[in-house]
Amino acid sequence: MDGVNKLFGGMRIAATGMSAERVRIDTVARNIANASVTKTPEGGPYRRQVVEFEPLLAQAQNGGSVNVGVRVRAVREDMQTPFNRVNDPTHADAGKDGHVSYPNVNATREMADLITAMRAYEANVSAQDGFVRMAERALRLLQ
């Protein structure tokens, strides 16, 4: 029975990874979609969102902890990267100095993050598929 638990444990770990990476993919897509929004309902330009992950830990028999997956700790605003200021006195959202603050979203960075998240998602899908194939083989052996 321990082998079955390990098999399903591996499937759960891969599933948590897929779920977390899906949040990251959605967040990157939202950043790209809002890359030119100079005025949000809150009043300022859109601020880039970033996803923070944290490990899911379980108590081990020896008193330590075992990583059993990952989850999203938070989706937060990127406060480190400044807004992009552009001189455009004709823009409706230009300040008194003629500058417009654009979101702190860099398309190249977002595309790199998207590729990384998609590859991580695909790796978790491959791991999940491997666990499913192992389970199918185990069931065939029991027949």
N, CA, C and O of each residue as an XYZ file, in Angstrom:
572
protein
N       0.816     -1.198      0.000
C       0.000      0.000      0.000
C       0.859      1.261      0.000
O       0.438      2.306     -0.497
N       2.075      1.157      0.565
C       2.961      2.313      0.612
C       3.337      2.780     -0.789
O       3.436      3.980     -1.043
N       3.548      1.819     -1.709
C       3.877      2.166     -3.090
C       2.750      2.919     -3.771
O       2.991      3.854     -4.535
N       1.518      2.514     -3.495
C       0.353      3.190     -4.069
C       0.272      4.617     -3.544
O       0.000      5.546     -4.306
N       0.506      4.798     -2.245
C       0.489      6.141     -1.666
C       1.555      7.024     -2.295
O       1.314      8.201     -2.563
N       2.743      6.452     -2.533
C       3.811      7.225     -3.166
C       3.432      7.596     -4.592
O       3.700      8.710     -5.044
N       2.809      6.662     -5.298
C       2.391      6.925     -6.669
C       1.383      8.065     -6.707
O       1.531      9.007     -7.486
N       0.361      7.977     -5.865
C      -0.636      9.041     -5.844
C      -0.069     10.330     -5.265
O      -0.499     11.422     -5.637
N       0.890     10.208     -4.361
C       1.565     11.399     -3.841
C       2.294     12.140     -4.951
O       2.259     13.369     -5.014
N       2.953     11.389     -5.823
C       3.626     12.009     -6.964
C       2.645     12.701     -7.891
O       2.926     13.776     -8.421
N       1.498     12.079     -8.083
C       0.466     12.692     -8.926
C      -0.049     13.983     -8.293
O      -0.296     14.966     -8.993
N      -0.212     13.981     -6.966
C      -0.677     15.188     -6.275
C       0.354     16.308     -6.380
O      -0.005     17.468     -6.582
N       1.639     15.962     -6.242
C       2.688     16.979     -6.348
C       2.655     17.615     -7.736
O       2.710     18.838     -7.861
N       2.566     16.788     -8.776
C       2.499     17.318    -10.143
C       1.253     18.182    -10.329
O       1.309     19.212    -11.000
N       0.141     17.772     -9.745
C      -1.104     18.544     -9.868
C      -0.980     19.904     -9.191
O      -1.478     20.901     -9.715
N      -0.318     19.957     -8.025
C      -0.146     21.260     -7.365
C       0.745     22.163     -8.206
O       0.524     23.372     -8.274
N       1.753     21.575     -8.846
C       2.622     22.359     -9.723
C       1.865     22.919    -10.914
O       2.052     24.078    -11.286
N       1.002     22.092    -11.519
C       0.203     22.571    -12.653
C      -0.729     23.697    -12.222
O      -0.879     24.691    -12.933
N      -1.345     23.543    -11.075
C      -2.263     24.561    -10.577
C      -1.536     25.886    -10.327
O      -2.030     26.948    -10.705
N      -0.376     25.819     -9.697
C       0.394     27.031     -9.402
C       0.878     27.701    -10.687
O       0.814     28.924    -10.811
N       1.358     26.912    -11.634
C       1.845     27.487    -12.893
C       0.702     28.081    -13.703
O       0.904     29.046    -14.439
N      -0.490     27.519    -13.578
C      -1.652     28.083    -14.270
C      -1.937     29.490    -13.753
O      -2.278     30.380    -14.532
N      -1.802     29.695    -12.449
C      -1.987     31.033    -11.876
C      -0.935     31.978    -12.446
O      -1.243     33.123    -12.777
N       0.314     31.501    -12.563
C       1.379     32.350    -13.095
C       1.116     32.692    -14.566
O       1.328     33.833    -14.979
N       0.663     31.726    -15.353
C       0.343     31.984    -16.761
C      -0.780     33.017    -16.865
O      -0.695     33.943    -17.671
N      -1.821     32.864    -16.063
C      -2.935     33.821    -16.072
C      -2.471     35.215    -15.656
O      -2.929     36.214    -16.211
N      -1.569     35.284    -14.688
C      -1.059     36.568    -14.210
C      -0.240     37.262    -15.289
O      -0.384     38.466    -15.503
N       0.619     36.507    -15.971
C       1.409     37.078    -17.069
C       0.478     37.573    -18.176
O       0.690     38.654    -18.725
N      -0.538     36.801    -18.504
C      -1.498     37.214    -19.537
C      -2.197     38.510    -19.138
O      -2.408     39.389    -19.974
N      -2.553     38.626    -17.873
C      -3.194     39.849    -17.374
C      -2.229     41.034    -17.468
O      -2.635     42.141    -17.819
N      -0.952     40.798    -17.152
C       0.046     41.867    -17.261
C       0.164     42.355    -18.703
O       0.172     43.559    -18.959
N       0.253     41.420    -19.634
C       0.379     41.785    -21.052
C      -0.870     42.533    -21.519
O      -0.763     43.529    -22.234
N      -2.038     42.066    -21.123
C      -3.291     42.704    -21.539
C      -3.417     44.129    -21.011
O      -4.060     44.968    -21.642
N      -2.812     44.410    -19.864
C      -2.935     45.732    -19.245
C      -1.689     46.594    -19.409
O      -1.535     47.595    -18.709
N      -0.805     46.222    -20.318
C       0.483     46.911    -20.477
C       0.356     48.368    -20.904
O       1.311     49.131    -20.763
N      -0.789     48.767    -21.418
C      -0.944     50.163    -21.852
C      -2.018     50.916    -21.062
O      -2.391     52.028    -21.436
N      -2.510     50.330    -19.991
C      -3.570     50.964    -19.192
C      -2.954     52.026    -18.284
O      -2.226     51.717    -17.342
N      -3.266     53.285    -18.592
C      -2.692     54.393    -17.822
C      -3.572     54.828    -16.662
O      -3.136     55.584    -15.794
N      -4.817     54.346    -16.648
C      -5.703     54.741    -15.548
C      -6.608     53.576    -15.176
O      -7.479     53.180    -15.952
N      -6.397     53.033    -13.988
C      -7.227     51.947    -13.468
C      -8.376     52.551    -12.665
O      -8.384     53.759    -12.426
N      -9.335     51.749    -12.248
C     -10.404     52.275    -11.390
C      -9.865     52.906    -10.099
O     -10.509     53.778     -9.515
N      -8.679     52.460     -9.658
C      -8.070     53.039     -8.454
C      -7.441     54.397     -8.740
O      -7.136     55.146     -7.812
N      -7.244     54.723    -10.021
C      -6.742     56.046    -10.373
C      -5.403     56.086    -11.072
O      -5.214     56.918    -11.960
N      -4.469     55.234    -10.719
C      -3.142     55.281    -11.331
C      -3.010     54.277    -12.451
O      -3.976     53.603    -12.811
N      -1.805     54.178    -13.007
C      -1.586     53.178    -14.052
C      -1.632     51.761    -13.484
O      -1.451     51.546    -12.285
N      -1.876     50.811    -14.370
C      -1.840     49.404    -13.967
C      -0.453     49.096    -13.426
O       0.552     49.568    -13.957
N      -0.407     48.302    -12.369
C       0.873     47.884    -11.792
C       1.039     46.389    -12.028
O       0.135     45.597    -11.762
N       2.206     46.022    -12.530
C       2.534     44.625    -12.832
C       2.271     43.741    -11.609
O       2.562     44.122    -10.475
N       1.712     42.552    -11.867
C       1.440     41.567    -10.817
C       2.497     40.467    -10.869
O       2.924     40.063    -11.951
N       2.911     39.992     -9.722
C       3.859     38.876     -9.642
C       3.291     37.810     -8.715
O       2.566     38.109     -7.766
N       3.634     36.565     -9.008
C       3.139     35.427     -8.233
C       4.254     34.935     -7.325
O       5.394     34.772     -7.760
N       3.922     34.701     -6.070
C       4.865     34.116     -5.110
C       4.398     32.708     -4.775
O       3.244     32.494     -4.403
N       5.313     31.748     -4.913
C       5.024     30.360     -4.571
C       5.586     30.037     -3.199
O       6.490     30.714     -2.710
N       5.042     28.998     -2.584
C       5.610     28.454     -1.354
C       5.418     26.945     -1.366
O       4.458     26.440     -1.949
N       6.333     26.224     -0.722
C       6.197     24.761     -0.705
C       5.070     24.320      0.220
O       4.787     24.959      1.233
N       4.439     23.220     -0.153
C       3.483     22.553      0.730
C       4.275     21.490      1.475
O       4.873     20.611      0.855
N       4.281     21.563      2.767
C       5.068     20.634      3.573
C       4.160     19.731      4.389
O       3.091     20.138      4.844
N       4.609     18.500      4.563
C       3.894     17.536      5.405
C       4.865     17.029      6.463
O       6.078     17.011      6.254
N       4.329     16.630      7.567
C       5.137     16.095      8.664
C       5.676     14.716      8.294
O       4.911     13.827      7.920
N       6.973     14.541      8.397
C       7.589     13.235      8.133
C       7.613     12.408      9.411
O       7.476     12.946     10.510
N       7.788     11.106      9.264
C       7.812     10.217     10.425
C       8.989     10.505     11.347
O       8.908     10.261     12.551
N      10.081     11.023     10.792
C      11.258     11.298     11.622
C      11.187     12.662     12.304
O      12.153     13.085     12.939
N      10.067     13.345     12.182
C       9.898     14.634     12.837
C      10.196     15.817     11.937
O       9.866     16.953     12.280
N      10.813     15.571     10.795
C      11.101     16.645      9.846
C       9.894     16.933      8.977
O       8.765     16.570      9.307
N      10.151     17.589      7.868
C       9.059     17.868      6.942
C       9.444     17.404      5.541
O      10.621     17.335      5.186
N       8.427     17.092      4.769
C       8.595     16.589      3.412
C       7.807     17.496      2.475
O       6.662     17.852      2.754
N       8.434     17.866      1.359
C       7.747     18.686      0.370
C       6.720     17.824     -0.361
O       7.066     16.799     -0.949
N       5.465     18.241     -0.321
C       4.399     17.491     -0.987
C       3.727     18.325     -2.074
O       2.600     18.039     -2.476
N       4.415     19.346     -2.543
C       3.875     20.158     -3.622
C       4.205     21.620     -3.446
O       5.091     22.000     -2.680
N       3.467     22.422     -4.176
C       3.666     23.866     -4.155
C       2.300     24.533     -4.233
O       1.344     23.965     -4.761
N       2.225     25.734     -3.705
C       0.986     26.503     -3.829
C       1.338     27.976     -3.993
O       2.467     28.397     -3.742
N       0.358     28.732     -4.414
C       0.538     30.168     -4.572
C       0.379     30.813     -3.203
O      -0.671     30.703     -2.569
N       1.424     31.481     -2.760
C       1.355     32.221     -1.493
C       0.565     33.505     -1.700
O      -0.303     33.850     -0.898
N       0.878     34.211     -2.791
C       0.215     35.487     -3.047
C       0.434     35.915     -4.488
O       1.419     35.541     -5.125
N      -0.498     36.701     -4.981
C      -0.302     37.455     -6.214
C      -0.270     38.902     -5.747
O      -1.259     39.431     -5.241
N       0.876     39.525     -5.925
C       1.052     40.877     -5.385
C       1.509     41.839     -6.470
O       1.941     41.426     -7.546
N       1.407     43.117     -6.171
C       1.857     44.147     -7.101
C       3.368     44.291     -7.027
O       3.953     44.212     -5.947
N       3.997     44.502     -8.172
C       5.438     44.735     -8.255
C       5.699     46.191     -7.883
O       5.484     47.098     -8.688
N       6.159     46.399     -6.666
C       6.408     47.754     -6.180
C       7.854     48.203     -6.440
O       8.167     49.382     -6.276
N       8.735     47.278     -6.842
C      10.136     47.626     -7.075
C      10.355     48.288     -8.434
O      11.161     49.211     -8.552
N       9.646     47.826     -9.449
C       9.849     48.340    -10.802
C       9.055     49.629    -10.975
O       7.842     49.643    -10.768
N       9.737     50.724    -11.356
C       9.019     52.001    -11.497
C       8.137     52.017    -12.745
O       8.329     51.236    -13.677
N       7.176     52.920    -12.732
C       6.350     53.133    -13.918
C       7.217     53.714    -15.031
O       8.250     54.333    -14.775
N       6.779     53.505    -16.266
C       7.465     54.091    -17.423
C       6.854     55.465    -17.680
O       5.664     55.581    -17.972
N       7.678     56.498    -17.570
C       7.173     57.860    -17.788
C       7.539     58.316    -19.198
O       8.693     58.242    -19.620
N       6.521     58.788    -19.909
C       6.694     59.235    -21.290
C       6.155     60.657    -21.404
O       5.088     60.973    -20.877
N       6.906     61.507    -22.100
C       6.462     62.880    -22.311
C       5.446     62.898    -23.452
O       5.797     62.680    -24.611
N       4.196     63.156    -23.112
C       3.113     63.223    -24.097
C       2.037     64.165    -23.557
O       1.023     63.715    -23.024
N       2.266     65.487    -23.699
C       1.324     66.452    -23.122
C      -0.090     66.378    -23.703
O      -1.025     66.911    -23.107
N      -0.260     65.720    -24.864
C      -1.591     65.630    -25.471
C      -2.409     64.459    -24.930
O      -3.607     64.362    -25.199
N      -1.778     63.583    -24.181
C      -2.477     62.404    -23.635
C      -3.449     62.844    -22.542
O      -3.148     63.744    -21.759
N      -4.606     62.208    -22.497
C      -5.642     62.561    -21.514
C      -5.169     62.378    -20.073
O      -5.655     63.067    -19.175
N      -4.227     61.458    -19.839
C      -3.754     61.204    -18.478
C      -2.415     61.872    -18.177
O      -1.758     61.526    -17.195
N      -2.007     62.822    -19.011
C      -0.734     63.517    -18.778
C      -0.851     64.407    -17.543
O      -1.886     65.026    -17.295
N       0.231     64.451    -16.784
C       0.280     65.319    -15.617
C       0.582     66.751    -16.021
O       0.679     67.060    -17.209
N       0.729     67.618    -15.042
C       1.011     69.030    -15.312
C       2.337     69.219    -16.035
O       2.524     70.190    -16.769
N       3.260     68.278    -15.820
C       4.567     68.367    -16.486
C       4.546     67.760    -17.888
O       5.574     67.751    -18.565
N       3.387     67.249    -18.341
C       3.256     66.675    -19.676
C       3.630     65.210    -19.769
O       3.587     64.630    -20.854
N       3.996     64.604    -18.654
C       4.394     63.194    -18.655
C       3.198     62.284    -18.327
O       2.315     62.630    -17.542
N       3.215     61.118    -18.960
C       2.204     60.089    -18.703
C       2.918     58.913    -18.055
O       3.972     58.485    -18.527
N       2.353     58.396    -16.987
C       2.906     57.197    -16.349
C       2.232     55.976    -16.957
O       1.015     55.807    -16.877
N       3.063     55.121    -17.571
C       2.585     53.865    -18.144
C       2.917     52.723    -17.192
O       3.816     52.851    -16.361
N       2.201     51.612    -17.305
C       2.453     50.475    -16.408
C       3.914     50.027    -16.418
O       4.638     50.217    -17.395
N       4.315     49.435    -15.316
C       5.683     48.922    -15.163
C       5.799     47.517    -15.751
O       6.446     46.646    -15.171
N       5.173     47.307    -16.898
C       5.156     46.011    -17.577
C       6.130     46.068    -18.747
O       6.044     46.956    -19.595
N       7.054     45.117    -18.788
C       8.012     44.996    -19.878
C       7.632     43.751    -20.674
O       7.660     42.639    -20.147
N       7.277     43.940    -21.948
C       6.778     42.828    -22.765
C       7.793     41.698    -22.886
O       7.412     40.528    -22.864
N       9.072     42.024    -23.012
C      10.102     40.988    -23.136
C      10.173     40.150    -21.865
O      10.255     38.923    -21.919
N      10.141     40.820    -20.742
C      10.177     40.120    -19.449
C       8.956     39.224    -19.283
O       9.064     38.091    -18.814
N       7.799     39.740    -19.668
C       6.565     38.967    -19.532
C       6.588     37.735    -20.434
O       6.149     36.658    -20.030
N       7.098     37.892    -21.651
C       7.173     36.743    -22.562
C       8.136     35.692    -22.016
O       7.870     34.494    -22.115
N       9.258     36.136    -21.438
C      10.196     35.186    -20.826
C       9.535     34.465    -19.654
O       9.693     33.254    -19.501
N       8.794     35.204    -18.828
C       8.072     34.586    -17.710
C       7.012     33.605    -18.212
O       6.806     32.546    -17.621
N       6.346     33.966    -19.303
C       5.315     33.095    -19.867
C       5.923     31.790    -20.371
O       5.375     30.714    -20.134
N       7.052     31.886    -21.065
C       7.720     30.682    -21.570
C       8.162     29.802    -20.412
O       7.989     28.584    -20.452
N       8.735     30.415    -19.376
C       9.178     29.659    -18.200
C       7.999     28.952    -17.531
O       8.091     27.776    -17.182
N       6.898     29.672    -17.356
C       5.714     29.086    -16.714
C       5.126     27.962    -17.562
O       4.705     26.935    -17.030
N       5.096     28.155    -18.873
C       4.541     27.117    -19.749
C       5.409     25.860    -19.727
O       4.894     24.742    -19.731
N       6.719     26.049    -19.704
C       7.608     24.878    -19.653
C       7.478     24.149    -18.318
O       7.498     22.919    -18.276
N       7.347     24.898    -17.240
C       7.154     24.266    -15.934
C       5.825     23.513    -15.900
O       5.744     22.411    -15.358
N       4.787     24.111    -16.482
C       3.483     23.447    -16.552
C       3.604     22.150    -17.347
O       3.105     21.107    -16.924
N       4.272     22.221    -18.506
C       4.452     21.035    -19.347
C       5.251     19.951    -18.629
O       4.962     18.764    -18.781
N       6.254     20.353    -17.848
C       7.041     19.369    -17.091
C       6.161     18.649    -16.077
O       6.298     17.442    -15.876
N       5.260     19.388    -15.439
C       4.340     18.767    -14.488
C       3.341     17.854    -15.188
O       2.967     16.814    -14.647
N       2.907     18.236    -16.386
C       2.015     17.369    -17.168
C       2.741     16.073    -17.512
O       2.165     14.991    -17.402
N       4.008     16.179    -17.929
C       4.793     14.979    -18.259
C       4.955     14.079    -17.040
O       4.842     12.858    -17.143
N       5.219     14.685    -15.890
C       5.346     13.897    -14.660
C       4.026     13.201    -14.344
O       4.009     12.024    -13.982
N       2.929     13.926    -14.480
C       1.603     13.356    -14.223
C       1.345     12.178    -15.165
O       0.857     11.130    -14.742
N       1.677     12.360    -16.441
C       1.493     11.277    -17.416
C       2.321     10.054    -17.037
O       1.857      8.921    -17.170
N       3.540     10.281    -16.568
C       4.388      9.169    -16.141
C       3.778      8.404    -14.983
O       3.815      7.173    -14.960
N       3.218      9.120    -14.025
C       2.574      8.458    -12.888
C       1.347      7.668    -13.335
O       1.093      6.575    -12.829
N       0.591      8.215    -14.276
C      -0.586      7.505    -14.789
C      -0.158      6.218    -15.489
O      -0.772      5.170    -15.291
N       0.899      6.293    -16.312
C       1.386      5.084    -16.998
C       1.851      4.027    -15.990
O       1.590      2.837    -16.165
N       2.542      4.473    -14.934
C       2.976      3.512    -13.903
C       1.775      2.863    -13.226
O       1.783      1.658    -12.972
N       0.746      3.650    -12.932
C      -0.454      3.106    -12.293
C      -1.145      2.102    -13.214
O      -1.613      1.058    -12.758
N      -1.208      2.418    -14.505
C      -1.820      1.483    -15.455
C      -1.046      0.169    -15.511
O      -1.645     -0.906    -15.540
N       0.276      0.252    -15.528
C       1.095     -0.969    -15.549
C       0.889     -1.784    -14.277
O       0.789     -3.010    -14.325
N       0.828     -1.104    -13.156
C       0.620     -1.806    -11.888
C      -0.728     -2.522    -11.886
O      -0.833     -3.655    -11.415
N      -1.747     -1.867    -12.406
C      -3.070     -2.498    -12.469
C      -3.067     -3.702    -13.402
O      -3.713     -4.710    -13.113
N      -2.345     -3.609    -14.524
C      -2.255     -4.750    -15.439
C      -1.557     -5.933    -14.781
O      -1.924     -7.084    -15.017
N      -0.556     -5.651    -13.960
C       0.155     -6.729    -13.264
C      -0.748     -7.443    -12.264
O      -0.576     -8.635    -12.011
N      -1.701     -6.725    -11.701
C      -2.607     -7.309    -10.712
C      -3.701     -8.160    -11.347
O      -4.375     -8.912    -10.643
N      -3.889     -8.061    -12.651
C      -4.970     -8.811    -13.317
C      -4.632    -10.271    -13.439
O      -5.426    -11.046    -13.972
